[in-house]
Amino acid sequence: MKIYGIKTCDSVRKARKFMKEHGIDYTFVDFRERPVGEEKIRQWLAHISIDTLFNNRGTTYRTLKLKEKNLTDEEKAAWLAKENMLIKRPVIEYDNQVIVGFDAEKYASLFTK
C-alpha cells in the first residue's frame, strides 16, 4: 500500500493515523518531497475519474484561477502533473485500486478484516 499526499494535510493525517491504529503497513509519498508526474497521474486515471482526483475546491485551484479557464479533462490531467497540490488527498494505491480521500467506514471495509 502506498499513500500519497502531504504531511500537513488533515485528511492525510487521518488516513495515516487510521493505518497506524489498525496495524496496516504502508509507504508514504510526500508530493512536496517527491512530486508525482504525468505517468503516475495517467495510471491513477485508469482506475478513477479526473473529477475524483482533481481538487477544484482548494487554495491552489483558486490562486491559479483555473475555474476561469474552463479546463478539459486533458488539461486537468496536465495541471495535476504540473501542480501536485491540485490532487485530492490522500491518494491510496492498494490491491490494484486507487482510493481518494479519507473515509473511515470505507477504509474499515477495504483494509481491515
Biopython code that builds the backbone (N, CA, C, O; Angstrom):
import numpy as np
from Bio.PDB.StructureBuilder import StructureBuilder

atoms = [
    (1, "MET", "N", (0.845, -1.170, 0.000)),
    (1, "MET", "CA", (0.000, 0.000, 0.000)),
    (1, "MET", "C", (0.890, 1.232, 0.000)),
    (1, "MET", "O", (1.882, 1.310, 0.724)),
    (2, "LYS", "N", (0.504, 2.195, -0.837)),
    (2, "LYS", "CA", (1.168, 3.493, -0.855)),
    (2, "LYS", "C", (0.130, 4.566, -0.603)),
    (2, "LYS", "O", (-0.976, 4.528, -1.143)),
    (3, "ILE", "N", (0.510, 5.529, 0.232)),
    (3, "ILE", "CA", (-0.333, 6.690, 0.482)),
    (3, "ILE", "C", (0.412, 7.913, -0.045)),
    (3, "ILE", "O", (1.555, 8.169, 0.335)),
    (4, "TYR", "N", (-0.249, 8.659, -0.922)),
    (4, "TYR", "CA", (0.323, 9.871, -1.491)),
    (4, "TYR", "C", (-0.390, 11.084, -0.896)),
    (4, "TYR", "O", (-1.606, 11.067, -0.709)),
    (5, "GLY", "N", (0.373, 12.129, -0.602)),
    (5, "GLY", "CA", (-0.211, 13.349, -0.075)),
    (5, "GLY", "C", (0.857, 14.271, 0.452)),
    (5, "GLY", "O", (2.007, 14.218, 0.017)),
    (6, "ILE", "N", (0.477, 15.125, 1.396)),
    (6, "ILE", "CA", (1.433, 15.989, 2.074)),
    (6, "ILE", "C", (1.235, 15.838, 3.579)),
    (6, "ILE", "O", (0.123, 15.610, 4.053)),
    (7, "LYS", "N", (2.316, 15.967, 4.307)),
    (7, "LYS", "CA", (2.288, 15.721, 5.751)),
    (7, "LYS", "C", (1.336, 16.655, 6.493)),
    (7, "LYS", "O", (0.772, 16.276, 7.520)),
    (8, "THR", "N", (1.155, 17.856, 5.989)),
    (8, "THR", "CA", (0.364, 18.857, 6.707)),
    (8, "THR", "C", (-1.130, 18.794, 6.411)),
    (8, "THR", "O", (-1.898, 19.550, 7.005)),
    (9, "CYS", "N", (-1.558, 17.926, 5.522)),
    (9, "CYS", "CA", (-2.978, 17.811, 5.159)),
    (9, "CYS", "C", (-3.742, 17.012, 6.224)),
    (9, "CYS", "O", (-3.332, 15.914, 6.600)),
    (10, "ASP", "N", (-4.845, 17.572, 6.700)),
    (10, "ASP", "CA", (-5.643, 16.886, 7.731)),
    (10, "ASP", "C", (-6.139, 15.513, 7.272)),
    (10, "ASP", "O", (-6.085, 14.549, 8.035)),
    (11, "SER", "N", (-6.618, 15.420, 6.039)),
    (11, "SER", "CA", (-7.124, 14.132, 5.537)),
    (11, "SER", "C", (-6.015, 13.096, 5.457)),
    (11, "SER", "O", (-6.237, 11.920, 5.743)),
    (12, "VAL", "N", (-4.835, 13.525, 5.072)),
    (12, "VAL", "CA", (-3.688, 12.613, 5.008)),
    (12, "VAL", "C", (-3.306, 12.167, 6.415)),
    (12, "VAL", "O", (-3.018, 10.992, 6.642)),
    (13, "ARG", "N", (-3.305, 13.097, 7.349)),
    (13, "ARG", "CA", (-3.013, 12.737, 8.750)),
    (13, "ARG", "C", (-3.997, 11.699, 9.263)),
    (13, "ARG", "O", (-3.603, 10.730, 9.911)),
    (14, "LYS", "N", (-5.285, 11.902, 8.971)),
    (14, "LYS", "CA", (-6.315, 10.954, 9.418)),
    (14, "LYS", "C", (-6.090, 9.577, 8.794)),
    (14, "LYS", "O", (-6.216, 8.557, 9.472)),
    (15, "ALA", "N", (-5.763, 9.550, 7.522)),
    (15, "ALA", "CA", (-5.532, 8.275, 6.835)),
    (15, "ALA", "C", (-4.332, 7.551, 7.438)),
    (15, "ALA", "O", (-4.391, 6.347, 7.688)),
    (16, "ARG", "N", (-3.263, 8.271, 7.667)),
    (16, "ARG", "CA", (-2.064, 7.666, 8.246)),
    (16, "ARG", "C", (-2.337, 7.177, 9.671)),
    (16, "ARG", "O", (-1.870, 6.109, 10.068)),
    (17, "LYS", "N", (-3.084, 7.954, 10.422)),
    (17, "LYS", "CA", (-3.436, 7.561, 11.788)),
    (17, "LYS", "C", (-4.292, 6.285, 11.763)),
    (17, "LYS", "O", (-4.078, 5.379, 12.568)),
    (18, "PHE", "N", (-5.256, 6.217, 10.842)),
    (18, "PHE", "CA", (-6.099, 5.036, 10.701)),
    (18, "PHE", "C", (-5.230, 3.806, 10.441)),
    (18, "PHE", "O", (-5.407, 2.769, 11.079)),
    (19, "MET", "N", (-4.296, 3.925, 9.507)),
    (19, "MET", "CA", (-3.442, 2.781, 9.172)),
    (19, "MET", "C", (-2.612, 2.360, 10.381)),
    (19, "MET", "O", (-2.477, 1.169, 10.662)),
    (20, "LYS", "N", (-2.063, 3.329, 11.088)),
    (20, "LYS", "CA", (-1.244, 3.020, 12.261)),
    (20, "LYS", "C", (-2.067, 2.325, 13.341)),
    (20, "LYS", "O", (-1.628, 1.331, 13.919)),
    (21, "GLU", "N", (-3.265, 2.852, 13.611)),
    (21, "GLU", "CA", (-4.140, 2.273, 14.641)),
    (21, "GLU", "C", (-4.566, 0.849, 14.315)),
    (21, "GLU", "O", (-4.826, 0.051, 15.215)),
    (22, "HIS", "N", (-4.637, 0.530, 13.013)),
    (22, "HIS", "CA", (-5.076, -0.798, 12.597)),
    (22, "HIS", "C", (-3.904, -1.703, 12.197)),
    (22, "HIS", "O", (-4.104, -2.796, 11.669)),
    (23, "GLY", "N", (-2.694, -1.236, 12.456)),
    (23, "GLY", "CA", (-1.521, -2.065, 12.188)),
    (23, "GLY", "C", (-1.299, -2.360, 10.718)),
    (23, "GLY", "O", (-0.798, -3.428, 10.366)),
    (24, "ILE", "N", (-1.664, -1.432, 9.866)),
    (24, "ILE", "CA", (-1.538, -1.633, 8.421)),
    (24, "ILE", "C", (-0.262, -0.950, 7.933)),
    (24, "ILE", "O", (-0.075, 0.253, 8.119)),
    (25, "ASP", "N", (0.607, -1.735, 7.308)),
    (25, "ASP", "CA", (1.854, -1.190, 6.772)),
    (25, "ASP", "C", (1.581, -0.420, 5.485)),
    (25, "ASP", "O", (0.748, -0.818, 4.670)),
    (26, "TYR", "N", (2.287, 0.673, 5.321)),
    (26, "TYR", "CA", (2.156, 1.469, 4.101)),
    (26, "TYR", "C", (3.444, 2.253, 3.874)),
    (26, "TYR", "O", (4.262, 2.421, 4.779)),
    (27, "THR", "N", (3.599, 2.721, 2.656)),
    (27, "THR", "CA", (4.683, 3.627, 2.304)),
    (27, "THR", "C", (4.052, 4.977, 2.038)),
    (27, "THR", "O", (3.065, 5.075, 1.308)),
    (28, "PHE", "N", (4.620, 6.021, 2.628)),
    (28, "PHE", "CA", (4.088, 7.370, 2.435)),
    (28, "PHE", "C", (4.949, 8.124, 1.429)),
    (28, "PHE", "O", (6.174, 8.158, 1.546)),
    (29, "VAL", "N", (4.294, 8.729, 0.440)),
    (29, "VAL", "CA", (4.976, 9.536, -0.563)),
    (29, "VAL", "C", (4.467, 10.960, -0.432)),
    (29, "VAL", "O", (3.289, 11.231, -0.662)),
    (30, "ASP", "N", (5.359, 11.868, -0.061)),
    (30, "ASP", "CA", (5.018, 13.280, 0.115)),
    (30, "ASP", "C", (5.220, 14.005, -1.215)),
    (30, "ASP", "O", (6.326, 14.026, -1.755)),
    (31, "PHE", "N", (4.147, 14.600, -1.740)),
    (31, "PHE", "CA", (4.207, 15.335, -3.008)),
    (31, "PHE", "C", (5.285, 16.415, -2.995)),
    (31, "PHE", "O", (5.917, 16.683, -4.017)),
    (32, "ARG", "N", (5.489, 17.026, -1.843)),
    (32, "ARG", "CA", (6.458, 18.132, -1.780)),
    (32, "ARG", "C", (7.896, 17.624, -1.911)),
    (32, "ARG", "O", (8.761, 18.317, -2.445)),
    (33, "GLU", "N", (8.137, 16.420, -1.423)),
    (33, "GLU", "CA", (9.487, 15.855, -1.489)),
    (33, "GLU", "C", (9.719, 15.078, -2.782)),
    (33, "GLU", "O", (10.808, 15.118, -3.355)),
    (34, "ARG", "N", (8.690, 14.376, -3.232)),
    (34, "ARG", "CA", (8.783, 13.581, -4.464)),
    (34, "ARG", "C", (7.535, 13.820, -5.298)),
    (34, "ARG", "O", (6.565, 13.068, -5.195)),
    (35, "PRO", "N", (7.551, 14.869, -6.130)),
    (35, "PRO", "CA", (6.369, 15.178, -6.945)),
    (35, "PRO", "C", (5.948, 14.001, -7.833)),
    (35, "PRO", "O", (6.772, 13.215, -8.301)),
    (36, "VAL", "N", (4.650, 13.916, -8.038)),
    (36, "VAL", "CA", (4.073, 12.874, -8.879)),
    (36, "VAL", "C", (4.005, 13.409, -10.307)),
    (36, "VAL", "O", (3.539, 14.525, -10.538)),
    (37, "GLY", "N", (4.469, 12.613, -11.255)),
    (37, "GLY", "CA", (4.500, 13.038, -12.650)),
    (37, "GLY", "C", (3.287, 12.581, -13.442)),
    (37, "GLY", "O", (2.378, 11.937, -12.918)),
    (38, "GLU", "N", (3.302, 12.929, -14.697)),
    (38, "GLU", "CA", (2.165, 12.631, -15.575)),
    (38, "GLU", "C", (1.919, 11.134, -15.720)),
    (38, "GLU", "O", (0.771, 10.699, -15.816)),
    (39, "GLU", "N", (2.991, 10.343, -15.737)),
    (39, "GLU", "CA", (2.821, 8.893, -15.880)),
    (39, "GLU", "C", (1.998, 8.319, -14.718)),
    (39, "GLU", "O", (1.093, 7.513, -14.933)),
    (40, "LYS", "N", (2.315, 8.737, -13.498)),
    (40, "LYS", "CA", (1.574, 8.261, -12.325)),
    (40, "LYS", "C", (0.128, 8.752, -12.373)),
    (40, "LYS", "O", (-0.792, 7.994, -12.065)),
    (41, "ILE", "N", (-0.079, 10.005, -12.754)),
    (41, "ILE", "CA", (-1.435, 10.564, -12.886)),
    (41, "ILE", "C", (-2.252, 9.708, -13.854)),
    (41, "ILE", "O", (-3.404, 9.371, -13.579)),
    (42, "ARG", "N", (-1.645, 9.362, -14.988)),
    (42, "ARG", "CA", (-2.345, 8.537, -16.002)),
    (42, "ARG", "C", (-2.677, 7.156, -15.438)),
    (42, "ARG", "O", (-3.748, 6.616, -15.715)),
    (43, "GLN", "N", (-1.771, 6.586, -14.655)),
    (43, "GLN", "CA", (-2.046, 5.276, -14.029)),
    (43, "GLN", "C", (-3.271, 5.379, -13.128)),
    (43, "GLN", "O", (-4.147, 4.515, -13.160)),
    (44, "TRP", "N", (-3.328, 6.433, -12.331)),
    (44, "TRP", "CA", (-4.477, 6.618, -11.446)),
    (44, "TRP", "C", (-5.757, 6.808, -12.246)),
    (44, "TRP", "O", (-6.806, 6.270, -11.889)),
    (45, "LEU", "N", (-5.668, 7.574, -13.328)),
    (45, "LEU", "CA", (-6.863, 7.870, -14.121)),
    (45, "LEU", "C", (-7.393, 6.642, -14.868)),
    (45, "LEU", "O", (-8.513, 6.663, -15.380)),
    (46, "ALA", "N", (-6.606, 5.596, -14.929)),
    (46, "ALA", "CA", (-7.098, 4.333, -15.495)),
    (46, "ALA", "C", (-8.094, 3.676, -14.527)),
    (46, "ALA", "O", (-8.878, 2.815, -14.929)),
    (47, "HIS", "N", (-8.059, 4.088, -13.250)),
    (47, "HIS", "CA", (-8.914, 3.495, -12.214)),
    (47, "HIS", "C", (-10.017, 4.417, -11.715)),
    (47, "HIS", "O", (-11.066, 3.955, -11.267)),
    (48, "ILE", "N", (-9.777, 5.733, -11.795)),
    (48, "ILE", "CA", (-10.736, 6.707, -11.261)),
    (48, "ILE", "C", (-10.928, 7.846, -12.247)),
    (48, "ILE", "O", (-10.137, 8.017, -13.175)),
    (49, "SER", "N", (-11.972, 8.617, -12.043)),
    (49, "SER", "CA", (-12.254, 9.732, -12.958)),
    (49, "SER", "C", (-11.402, 10.948, -12.601)),
    (49, "SER", "O", (-10.928, 11.081, -11.473)),
    (50, "ILE", "N", (-11.222, 11.811, -13.562)),
    (50, "ILE", "CA", (-10.473, 13.045, -13.340)),
    (50, "ILE", "C", (-11.148, 13.890, -12.261)),
    (50, "ILE", "O", (-10.465, 14.555, -11.482)),
    (51, "ASP", "N", (-12.463, 13.873, -12.207)),
    (51, "ASP", "CA", (-13.178, 14.688, -11.218)),
    (51, "ASP", "C", (-12.977, 14.163, -9.794)),
    (51, "ASP", "O", (-13.070, 14.925, -8.832)),
    (52, "THR", "N", (-12.705, 12.874, -9.663)),
    (52, "THR", "CA", (-12.406, 12.300, -8.349)),
    (52, "THR", "C", (-11.029, 12.758, -7.880)),
    (52, "THR", "O", (-10.816, 12.974, -6.687)),
    (53, "LEU", "N", (-10.105, 12.905, -8.808)),
    (53, "LEU", "CA", (-8.714, 13.218, -8.488)),
    (53, "LEU", "C", (-8.419, 14.715, -8.429)),
    (53, "LEU", "O", (-7.545, 15.144, -7.676)),
    (54, "PHE", "N", (-9.128, 15.498, -9.205)),
    (54, "PHE", "CA", (-8.829, 16.933, -9.353)),
    (54, "PHE", "C", (-9.544, 17.743, -8.272)),
    (54, "PHE", "O", (-10.771, 17.720, -8.174)),
    (55, "ASN", "N", (-8.767, 18.452, -7.468)),
    (55, "ASN", "CA", (-9.322, 19.243, -6.367)),
    (55, "ASN", "C", (-9.660, 20.657, -6.853)),
    (55, "ASN", "O", (-8.784, 21.508, -7.009)),
    (56, "ASN", "N", (-10.944, 20.876, -7.082)),
    (56, "ASN", "CA", (-11.359, 22.200, -7.542)),
    (56, "ASN", "C", (-11.934, 23.043, -6.402)),
    (56, "ASN", "O", (-12.654, 24.013, -6.640)),
    (57, "ARG", "N", (-11.611, 22.667, -5.171)),
    (57, "ARG", "CA", (-12.086, 23.426, -4.012)),
    (57, "ARG", "C", (-10.950, 24.021, -3.186)),
    (57, "ARG", "O", (-11.193, 24.770, -2.240)),
    (58, "GLY", "N", (-9.729, 23.695, -3.537)),
    (58, "GLY", "CA", (-8.596, 24.106, -2.719)),
    (58, "GLY", "C", (-8.047, 25.476, -3.062)),
    (58, "GLY", "O", (-8.435, 26.112, -4.042)),
    (59, "THR", "N", (-7.134, 25.898, -2.218)),
    (59, "THR", "CA", (-6.489, 27.200, -2.373)),
    (59, "THR", "C", (-5.716, 27.287, -3.685)),
    (59, "THR", "O", (-5.760, 28.314, -4.364)),
    (60, "THR", "N", (-5.015, 26.228, -4.043)),
    (60, "THR", "CA", (-4.218, 26.241, -5.265)),
    (60, "THR", "C", (-5.095, 26.477, -6.482)),
    (60, "THR", "O", (-4.737, 27.251, -7.369)),
    (61, "TYR", "N", (-6.233, 25.818, -6.528)),
    (61, "TYR", "CA", (-7.179, 25.978, -7.645)),
    (61, "TYR", "C", (-7.618, 27.436, -7.759)),
    (61, "TYR", "O", (-7.642, 28.006, -8.850)),
    (62, "ARG", "N", (-7.960, 28.023, -6.629)),
    (62, "ARG", "CA", (-8.411, 29.424, -6.635)),
    (62, "ARG", "C", (-7.268, 30.380, -6.988)),
    (62, "ARG", "O", (-7.450, 31.315, -7.769)),
    (63, "THR", "N", (-6.097, 30.138, -6.409)),
    (63, "THR", "CA", (-4.944, 31.003, -6.643)),
    (63, "THR", "C", (-4.560, 31.017, -8.123)),
    (63, "THR", "O", (-4.224, 32.066, -8.674)),
    (64, "LEU", "N", (-4.612, 29.862, -8.754)),
    (64, "LEU", "CA", (-4.253, 29.755, -10.170)),
    (64, "LEU", "C", (-5.383, 30.198, -11.105)),
    (64, "LEU", "O", (-5.213, 30.239, -12.324)),
    (65, "LYS", "N", (-6.545, 30.532, -10.515)),
    (65, "LYS", "CA", (-7.708, 30.985, -11.281)),
    (65, "LYS", "C", (-8.099, 29.994, -12.392)),
    (65, "LYS", "O", (-8.406, 30.386, -13.518)),
    (66, "LEU", "N", (-8.079, 28.711, -12.040)),
    (66, "LEU", "CA", (-8.365, 27.670, -13.027)),
    (66, "LEU", "C", (-9.841, 27.576, -13.383)),
    (66, "LEU", "O", (-10.183, 27.087, -14.460)),
    (67, "LYS", "N", (-10.722, 28.034, -12.500)),
    (67, "LYS", "CA", (-12.150, 27.986, -12.802)),
    (67, "LYS", "C", (-12.449, 28.798, -14.062)),
    (67, "LYS", "O", (-13.283, 28.411, -14.881)),
    (68, "GLU", "N", (-11.763, 29.917, -14.204)),
    (68, "GLU", "CA", (-11.976, 30.798, -15.352)),
    (68, "GLU", "C", (-11.499, 30.177, -16.663)),
    (68, "GLU", "O", (-11.924, 30.600, -17.738)),
    (69, "LYS", "N", (-10.633, 29.193, -16.584)),
    (69, "LYS", "CA", (-10.052, 28.592, -17.786)),
    (69, "LYS", "C", (-10.936, 27.522, -18.422)),
    (69, "LYS", "O", (-10.678, 27.117, -19.556)),
    (70, "ASN", "N", (-11.970, 27.053, -17.724)),
    (70, "ASN", "CA", (-12.851, 26.013, -18.277)),
    (70, "ASN", "C", (-12.046, 24.841, -18.846)),
    (70, "ASN", "O", (-12.140, 24.531, -20.034)),
    (71, "LEU", "N", (-11.273, 24.208, -18.004)),
    (71, "LEU", "CA", (-10.341, 23.171, -18.429)),
    (71, "LEU", "C", (-11.032, 21.913, -18.943)),
    (71, "LEU", "O", (-12.070, 21.502, -18.424)),
    (72, "THR", "N", (-10.446, 21.314, -19.965)),
    (72, "THR", "CA", (-10.886, 19.997, -20.433)),
    (72, "THR", "C", (-10.264, 18.956, -19.499)),
    (72, "THR", "O", (-9.398, 19.285, -18.688)),
    (73, "ASP", "N", (-10.704, 17.716, -19.612)),
    (73, "ASP", "CA", (-10.136, 16.660, -18.780)),
    (73, "ASP", "C", (-8.643, 16.491, -19.052)),
    (73, "ASP", "O", (-7.870, 16.255, -18.123)),
    (74, "GLU", "N", (-8.231, 16.609, -20.308)),
    (74, "GLU", "CA", (-6.807, 16.506, -20.655)),
    (74, "GLU", "C", (-6.005, 17.624, -20.009)),
    (74, "GLU", "O", (-4.911, 17.394, -19.494)),
    (75, "GLU", "N", (-6.547, 18.826, -20.037)),
    (75, "GLU", "CA", (-5.866, 19.967, -19.423)),
    (75, "GLU", "C", (-5.787, 19.797, -17.905)),
    (75, "GLU", "O", (-4.783, 20.152, -17.288)),
    (76, "LYS", "N", (-6.843, 19.255, -17.312)),
    (76, "LYS", "CA", (-6.822, 18.997, -15.864)),
    (76, "LYS", "C", (-5.718, 18.004, -15.526)),
    (76, "LYS", "O", (-4.988, 18.200, -14.555)),
    (77, "ALA", "N", (-5.588, 16.951, -16.308)),
    (77, "ALA", "CA", (-4.550, 15.943, -16.068)),
    (77, "ALA", "C", (-3.162, 16.578, -16.163)),
    (77, "ALA", "O", (-2.285, 16.281, -15.353)),
    (78, "ALA", "N", (-2.967, 17.442, -17.143)),
    (78, "ALA", "CA", (-1.677, 18.124, -17.287)),
    (78, "ALA", "C", (-1.392, 19.024, -16.080)),
    (78, "ALA", "O", (-0.263, 19.083, -15.593)),
    (79, "TRP", "N", (-2.430, 19.723, -15.603)),
    (79, "TRP", "CA", (-2.271, 20.567, -14.420)),
    (79, "TRP", "C", (-1.938, 19.738, -13.186)),
    (79, "TRP", "O", (-1.127, 20.168, -12.366)),
    (80, "LEU", "N", (-2.537, 18.568, -13.031)),
    (80, "LEU", "CA", (-2.250, 17.707, -11.885)),
    (80, "LEU", "C", (-0.769, 17.328, -11.840)),
    (80, "LEU", "O", (-0.151, 17.311, -10.776)),
    (81, "ALA", "N", (-0.216, 17.027, -13.012)),
    (81, "ALA", "CA", (1.200, 16.656, -13.082)),
    (81, "ALA", "C", (2.097, 17.867, -12.815)),
    (81, "ALA", "O", (3.157, 17.739, -12.202)),
    (82, "LYS", "N", (1.670, 19.025, -13.274)),
    (82, "LYS", "CA", (2.460, 20.247, -13.119)),
    (82, "LYS", "C", (2.366, 20.812, -11.700)),
    (82, "LYS", "O", (3.334, 21.364, -11.177)),
    (83, "GLU", "N", (1.197, 20.667, -11.088)),
    (83, "GLU", "CA", (0.942, 21.257, -9.770)),
    (83, "GLU", "C", (0.245, 20.224, -8.886)),
    (83, "GLU", "O", (-0.984, 20.160, -8.844)),
    (84, "ASN", "N", (1.044, 19.413, -8.176)),
    (84, "ASN", "CA", (0.511, 18.315, -7.370)),
    (84, "ASN", "C", (-0.450, 18.752, -6.281)),
    (84, "ASN", "O", (-1.235, 17.932, -5.803)),
    (85, "MET", "N", (-0.420, 20.005, -5.872)),
    (85, "MET", "CA", (-1.338, 20.469, -4.828)),
    (85, "MET", "C", (-2.789, 20.490, -5.327)),
    (85, "MET", "O", (-3.710, 20.712, -4.540)),
    (86, "LEU", "N", (-2.993, 20.264, -6.612)),
    (86, "LEU", "CA", (-4.351, 20.160, -7.165)),
    (86, "LEU", "C", (-4.935, 18.749, -7.017)),
    (86, "LEU", "O", (-6.106, 18.520, -7.322)),
    (87, "ILE", "N", (-4.117, 17.818, -6.551)),
    (87, "ILE", "CA", (-4.579, 16.437, -6.382)),
    (87, "ILE", "C", (-5.321, 16.320, -5.054)),
    (87, "ILE", "O", (-4.810, 16.724, -4.009)),
    (88, "LYS", "N", (-6.543, 15.758, -5.105)),
    (88, "LYS", "CA", (-7.276, 15.493, -3.856)),
    (88, "LYS", "C", (-6.472, 14.488, -3.045)),
    (88, "LYS", "O", (-5.846, 13.576, -3.586)),
    (89, "ARG", "N", (-6.509, 14.678, -1.746)),
    (89, "ARG", "CA", (-5.672, 13.860, -0.875)),
    (89, "ARG", "C", (-6.494, 13.173, 0.203)),
    (89, "ARG", "O", (-7.581, 13.621, 0.569)),
    (90, "PRO", "N", (-5.942, 12.067, 0.701)),
    (90, "PRO", "CA", (-4.822, 11.298, 0.179)),
    (90, "PRO", "C", (-5.231, 10.459, -1.033)),
    (90, "PRO", "O", (-6.415, 10.234, -1.286)),
    (91, "VAL", "N", (-4.226, 10.009, -1.767)),
    (91, "VAL", "CA", (-4.439, 9.026, -2.824)),
    (91, "VAL", "C", (-3.775, 7.751, -2.330)),
    (91, "VAL", "O", (-2.596, 7.746, -1.977)),
    (92, "ILE", "N", (-4.546, 6.673, -2.309)),
    (92, "ILE", "CA", (-4.028, 5.393, -1.810)),
    (92, "ILE", "C", (-4.044, 4.366, -2.937)),
    (92, "ILE", "O", (-5.068, 4.141, -3.582)),
    (93, "GLU", "N", (-2.900, 3.760, -3.155)),
    (93, "GLU", "CA", (-2.803, 2.631, -4.082)),
    (93, "GLU", "C", (-2.836, 1.371, -3.225)),
    (93, "GLU", "O", (-1.995, 1.171, -2.350)),
    (94, "TYR", "N", (-3.830, 0.529, -3.498)),
    (94, "TYR", "CA", (-3.993, -0.677, -2.698)),
    (94, "TYR", "C", (-4.656, -1.766, -3.527)),
    (94, "TYR", "O", (-5.740, -1.564, -4.073)),
    (95, "ASP", "N", (-4.009, -2.910, -3.618)),
    (95, "ASP", "CA", (-4.616, -4.074, -4.244)),
    (95, "ASP", "C", (-5.215, -3.743, -5.619)),
    (95, "ASP", "O", (-6.369, -4.067, -5.900)),
    (96, "ASN", "N", (-4.418, -3.098, -6.458)),
    (96, "ASN", "CA", (-4.824, -2.708, -7.815)),
    (96, "ASN", "C", (-6.022, -1.760, -7.832)),
    (96, "ASN", "O", (-6.788, -1.732, -8.794)),
    (97, "GLN", "N", (-6.173, -0.987, -6.761)),
    (97, "GLN", "CA", (-7.223, 0.030, -6.677)),
    (97, "GLN", "C", (-6.584, 1.377, -6.370)),
    (97, "GLN", "O", (-5.457, 1.456, -5.881)),
    (98, "VAL", "N", (-7.336, 2.436, -6.672)),
    (98, "VAL", "CA", (-6.931, 3.784, -6.289)),
    (98, "VAL", "C", (-8.083, 4.371, -5.493)),
    (98, "VAL", "O", (-9.206, 4.479, -5.986)),
    (99, "ILE", "N", (-7.786, 4.752, -4.247)),
    (99, "ILE", "CA", (-8.801, 5.309, -3.352)),
    (99, "ILE", "C", (-8.395, 6.745, -3.043)),
    (99, "ILE", "O", (-7.249, 7.008, -2.678)),
    (100, "VAL", "N", (-9.342, 7.673, -3.192)),
    (100, "VAL", "CA", (-9.038, 9.088, -2.979)),
    (100, "VAL", "C", (-9.869, 9.630, -1.824)),
    (100, "VAL", "O", (-11.074, 9.394, -1.740)),
    (101, "GLY", "N", (-9.201, 10.362, -0.933)),
    (101, "GLY", "CA", (-9.883, 10.985, 0.198)),
    (101, "GLY", "C", (-9.892, 10.087, 1.415)),
    (101, "GLY", "O", (-9.553, 8.906, 1.342)),
    (102, "PHE", "N", (-10.287, 10.672, 2.545)),
    (102, "PHE", "CA", (-10.375, 9.905, 3.784)),
    (102, "PHE", "C", (-11.828, 9.604, 4.104)),
    (102, "PHE", "O", (-12.672, 10.500, 4.141)),
    (103, "ASP", "N", (-12.107, 8.315, 4.338)),
    (103, "ASP", "CA", (-13.438, 7.865, 4.721)),
    (103, "ASP", "C", (-13.249, 6.648, 5.633)),
    (103, "ASP", "O", (-12.973, 5.545, 5.161)),
    (104, "ALA", "N", (-13.400, 6.861, 6.942)),
    (104, "ALA", "CA", (-13.122, 5.808, 7.930)),
    (104, "ALA", "C", (-13.917, 4.537, 7.658)),
    (104, "ALA", "O", (-13.373, 3.438, 7.763)),
    (105, "GLU", "N", (-15.190, 4.666, 7.313)),
    (105, "GLU", "CA", (-16.017, 3.473, 7.060)),
    (105, "GLU", "C", (-15.520, 2.711, 5.839)),
    (105, "GLU", "O", (-15.417, 1.485, 5.856)),
    (106, "LYS", "N", (-15.217, 3.446, 4.790)),
    (106, "LYS", "CA", (-14.714, 2.800, 3.572)),
    (106, "LYS", "C", (-13.366, 2.125, 3.850)),
    (106, "LYS", "O", (-13.116, 1.005, 3.406)),
    (107, "TYR", "N", (-12.513, 2.823, 4.588)),
    (107, "TYR", "CA", (-11.216, 2.240, 4.947)),
    (107, "TYR", "C", (-11.395, 0.962, 5.736)),
    (107, "TYR", "O", (-10.722, -0.035, 5.474)),
    (108, "ALA", "N", (-12.308, 0.984, 6.711)),
    (108, "ALA", "CA", (-12.545, -0.195, 7.546)),
    (108, "ALA", "C", (-12.975, -1.372, 6.690)),
    (108, "ALA", "O", (-12.500, -2.489, 6.894)),
    (109, "SER", "N", (-13.875, -1.137, 5.725)),
    (109, "SER", "CA", (-14.361, -2.243, 4.892)),
    (109, "SER", "C", (-13.289, -2.742, 3.908)),
    (109, "SER", "O", (-13.262, -3.924, 3.566)),
    (110, "LEU", "N", (-12.415, -1.844, 3.459)),
    (110, "LEU", "CA", (-11.392, -2.238, 2.499)),
    (110, "LEU", "C", (-10.133, -2.816, 3.131)),
    (110, "LEU", "O", (-9.569, -3.789, 2.630)),
    (111, "PHE", "N", (-9.694, -2.212, 4.233)),
    (111, "PHE", "CA", (-8.373, -2.501, 4.757)),
    (111, "PHE", "C", (-8.333, -3.372, 6.003)),
    (111, "PHE", "O", (-7.267, -3.872, 6.362)),
    (112, "THR", "N", (-9.476, -3.569, 6.679)),
    (112, "THR", "CA", (-9.475, -4.401, 7.879)),
    (112, "THR", "C", (-10.297, -5.652, 7.634)),
    (112, "THR", "O", (-11.233, -5.649, 6.834)),
    (113, "LYS", "N", (-9.945, -6.694, 8.315)),
    (113, "LYS", "CA", (-10.665, -7.955, 8.077)),
    (113, "LYS", "C", (-11.176, -8.510, 9.374)),
    (113, "LYS", "O", (-11.808, -9.567, 9.387)),
]
sb = StructureBuilder()
sb.init_structure("model")
sb.init_model(0)
sb.init_chain("A")
sb.init_seg("    ")
for serial, (resi, resn, name, xyz) in enumerate(atoms, 1):
    if name == "N":
        sb.init_residue(resn, " ", resi, " ")
    sb.init_atom(name, np.array(xyz, "f"), 0.0, 1.0, " ", f" {name:<3s}", serial, name[0])
structure = sb.get_structure()
